[in-house]
Amino acid sequence: MKSESELTEKVERAALALRSARAPLFLSGAGISAESGIPTFRGADGLWNNYRSEDLATPVAFARDPALVWSWYNWRKRLIAEKQPNAAHYAAADISRKIPTLLAATQNVDGFHAVAGIENILEMHGNIYRTRCTACGDITENRGDILPTTPCATCAEPTLRPDIVWFGEALPANVLQPIYERLQICDAIVVVGTSGSVYPAAGFAVEVRRREGHVIEINVDEGHGHYANDIYLRGRAGEILPRIAELL
């Protein structure tokens, strides 16, 4: 950001766009939780650097070595449990209260948005604290360590998997449907801490801009070229989002 005055002007424009929006959408990615001390999957401090994502977060990897995959997820759960939502999560919750029409979605699986107070957050990639039984379909909150032999609480079969959308899997229709419906009328989207490389989310801002809506992107990095940004605010979400929330 070139100057404080430029940042202030962009914050004011972002707040005005949100106040004026009839059908706003909020989308967050790993960058917002990185400010809580959670490494991003693709970042320099990426999780389990000696492994590729294909070794851990795919149905094939789970079928090949469920113990390895569960070990990774158990480690991630313990890491996340030691962290807390940051100012950006709480500001997003504040914005959702001040703008009841806001539809909020996240690519993150840490559950921090719900903890911070966003009701009905759409968790596009699932939640690390939930398990899903591949035998009976039961979905349960499960914060403890899971082993390949851990039985399902409903059917007693040892067929639990993380309730996570893995690479190569489709996002749940019950999550995507309300987002796609919103995109048909969306006139402002806030995109926070996402690399813009994972579809379909990478196309959300593009669709809003195509409809001549406002695109508000907050990121510590330079623009990635995936969004034709209306308002680009380079910096920490924990510093910028609260300033936007204060003006609503």
C-alpha positions in Angstrom: 0.0 0.0 0.0 1.6 3.3 -1.1 0.3 5.4 1.8 -2.0 5.5 4.8 -4.3 7.9 3.0 -4.6 5.5 0.0 -5.5 2.7 2.4 -8.0 4.8 4.2 -9.6 5.8 0.9 -9.9 2.1 -0.2 -11.3 1.0 3.2 -14.0 3.7 2.9 -14.8 2.6 -0.7 -15.0 -1.0 0.5 -17.3 -0.2 3.3 -19.5 1.9 1.0 -19.7 -1.0 -1.5 -20.8 -3.4 1.2 -23.4 -1.0 2.7 -24.8 -0.5 -0.7 -24.9 -4.1 -1.8 -28.2 -6.0 -2.0 -26.6 -9.5 -2.2 -23.1 -9.5 -0.9 -20.8 -12.5 -0.7 -17.8 -13.2 1.6 -15.1 -15.7 0.8 -12.0 -16.5 2.9 -9.0 -18.8 2.3 -6.0 -20.0 4.1 -4.4 -16.6 4.4 -6.9 -15.4 7.0 -6.0 -18.3 9.3 -2.3 -17.9 8.7 -2.6 -14.8 10.9 -3.6 -17.2 13.7 -0.4 -19.1 13.2 -1.7 -21.9 11.1 0.6 -22.7 8.2 -0.9 -22.6 4.7 -0.9 -25.8 2.7 1.0 -24.2 -0.2 3.0 -21.6 1.8 6.7 -21.5 2.7 5.8 -23.0 6.1 3.6 -25.6 4.5 2.3 -28.6 6.5 4.5 -31.7 6.3 6.9 -30.3 3.7 8.3 -33.7 2.9 5.0 -34.8 1.5 3.1 -33.7 -1.6 -0.6 -33.0 -1.3 -1.2 -36.1 -3.4 0.4 -38.1 -0.6 -2.1 -37.0 2.0 -5.3 -35.4 0.8 -6.8 -37.7 -1.8 -9.1 -40.8 -1.7 -6.2 -42.8 -3.3 -3.8 -41.8 -0.5 -6.3 -42.7 2.1 -7.0 -46.1 0.6 -3.3 -46.7 0.3 -2.2 -45.6 3.8 -5.1 -44.6 6.1 -2.7 -44.6 9.1 -0.5 -42.0 7.5 -3.4 -39.8 6.4 -5.0 -40.0 9.9 -1.6 -39.2 11.5 -1.5 -36.0 9.4 -5.0 -35.0 10.2 -4.6 -35.7 13.9 -1.5 -33.6 13.9 -3.3 -30.8 12.2 -6.2 -31.0 14.7 -3.8 -30.6 17.6 -2.1 -27.7 15.9 -5.4 -25.9 15.2 -6.6 -26.6 18.8 -3.7 -24.6 20.1 -4.6 -21.5 18.0 -7.5 -19.0 18.2 -9.5 -17.0 15.7 -7.8 -13.7 15.0 -9.0 -10.1 14.5 -10.0 -10.8 10.9 -12.3 -13.7 11.9 -14.0 -11.5 14.5 -14.3 -8.6 12.1 -15.9 -10.9 9.5 -18.4 -12.0 12.1 -19.0 -8.3 12.9 -19.6 -7.6 9.3 -22.0 -10.5 9.0 -24.1 -9.1 11.9 -24.1 -5.6 10.5 -25.1 -6.8 7.0 -27.6 -9.7 7.6 -27.9 -10.3 3.8 -24.2 -11.3 3.6 -23.6 -14.9 2.6 -20.3 -16.1 4.0 -18.2 -19.0 2.7 -14.7 -20.3 3.5 -12.2 -22.7 2.0 -10.8 -23.3 5.4 -11.5 -26.4 7.5 -10.4 -25.0 10.9 -13.9 -23.9 12.0 -12.6 -20.5 13.2 -15.3 -18.5 11.5 -18.0 -20.3 13.4 -16.1 -19.9 16.7 -15.8 -16.2 16.0 -19.5 -15.9 15.5 -20.5 -16.3 11.9 -23.7 -18.3 11.9 -24.3 -20.7 9.0 -20.9 -20.3 7.5 -20.6 -22.4 4.4 -17.5 -24.6 4.8 -16.7 -25.4 1.2 -14.0 -28.0 2.0 -15.5 -29.4 5.2 -14.3 -29.3 8.8 -11.3 -31.0 10.3 -13.2 -31.7 13.5 -15.9 -33.8 11.8 -15.7 -37.4 10.7 -17.9 -39.1 8.1 -18.6 -42.8 8.0 -18.3 -44.3 4.6 -20.5 -47.2 5.6 -23.6 -45.5 7.1 -22.9 -41.8 6.1 -23.1 -40.5 9.7 -21.3 -37.2 10.2 -20.1 -36.5 13.7 -18.0 -33.9 15.5 -14.8 -35.8 16.6 -12.0 -33.7 18.2 -9.9 -36.6 19.4 -7.3 -38.6 17.6 -8.7 -41.1 15.1 -7.1 -44.4 14.0 -8.0 -46.6 11.1 -9.6 -49.0 13.6 -11.7 -46.3 15.4 -15.4 -47.4 15.1 -18.3 -45.3 13.9 -20.4 -44.2 16.9 -23.6 -45.1 14.9 -22.9 -48.3 13.1 -19.7 -49.5 14.9 -17.8 -50.1 11.7 -14.2 -48.9 11.5 -14.9 -46.9 8.3 -14.4 -43.3 9.4 -12.8 -40.7 7.2 -12.2 -36.9 7.6 -15.3 -34.9 6.6 -13.0 -33.0 4.2 -13.3 -32.5 0.5 -10.1 -34.1 -0.9 -8.4 -33.3 -4.2 -10.4 -34.9 -7.0 -13.6 -34.9 -5.0 -16.6 -32.7 -5.8 -17.7 -30.0 -3.4 -21.0 -30.8 -1.6 -24.1 -29.7 -3.5 -25.7 -28.3 -0.4 -22.8 -25.9 0.0 -22.3 -25.0 -3.6 -26.0 -24.4 -4.4 -26.5 -21.3 -2.2 -23.3 -19.9 -3.4 -24.2 -20.3 -7.1 -27.6 -18.8 -6.4 -26.0 -15.8 -4.7 -23.6 -15.4 -7.6 -26.6 -14.9 -9.9 -27.4 -11.6 -8.1 -24.2 -10.8 -6.3 -23.2 -7.2 -6.5 -20.3 -7.2 -4.0 -17.8 -9.9 -3.0 -15.1 -9.7 -0.3 -12.2 -12.1 -1.0 -9.8 -12.6 1.9 -6.6 -14.6 2.0 -7.1 -16.9 -0.9 -4.5 -17.7 -3.6 -7.2 -17.7 -6.3 -5.9 -21.1 -7.6 -8.6 -23.5 -6.4 -11.7 -23.7 -8.4 -14.6 -23.2 -8.4 -13.9 -20.5 -5.7 -11.3 -18.9 -8.0 -14.0 -18.0 -10.4 -16.4 -16.3 -7.9 -14.9 -12.9 -8.0 -14.5 -13.1 -11.8 -18.2 -13.8 -12.1 -19.1 -10.8 -9.8 -16.9 -8.5 -11.8 -18.4 -9.7 -15.0 -21.8 -8.6 -13.7 -20.2 -5.2 -12.9 -20.3 -5.9 -9.1 -17.7 -4.7 -6.6 -14.7 -7.0 -6.0 -12.9 -6.3 -2.7 -9.7 -8.3 -2.2 -7.6 -8.3 0.9 -4.3 -10.2 0.6 -0.7 -9.8 1.8 0.6 -10.7 -1.7 0.3 -8.9 -5.0 -2.8 -9.6 -7.0 -2.7 -13.0 -8.6 -4.4 -12.0 -11.8 -7.5 -14.2 -11.3 -9.6 -11.3 -10.2 -10.3 -8.1 -12.1 -10.2 -6.2 -8.8 -12.3 -3.2 -8.1 -10.7 -2.5 -4.7 -7.4 -4.3 -3.9 -6.2 -3.8 -0.3 -2.7 -5.2 0.2 -2.0 -6.0 3.8 -3.0 -8.2 6.8 -6.7 -9.0 7.0 -6.5 -8.7 10.8 -5.7 -5.0 10.3 -7.9 -4.2 7.3 -11.1 -6.0 7.9 -11.7 -4.4 11.4 -11.4 -1.0 9.8 -14.0 -1.9 7.2 -16.3 -3.3 9.9 -16.1 -0.1 11.9 -17.5 1.9 9.0 -20.6 -0.2 8.5 
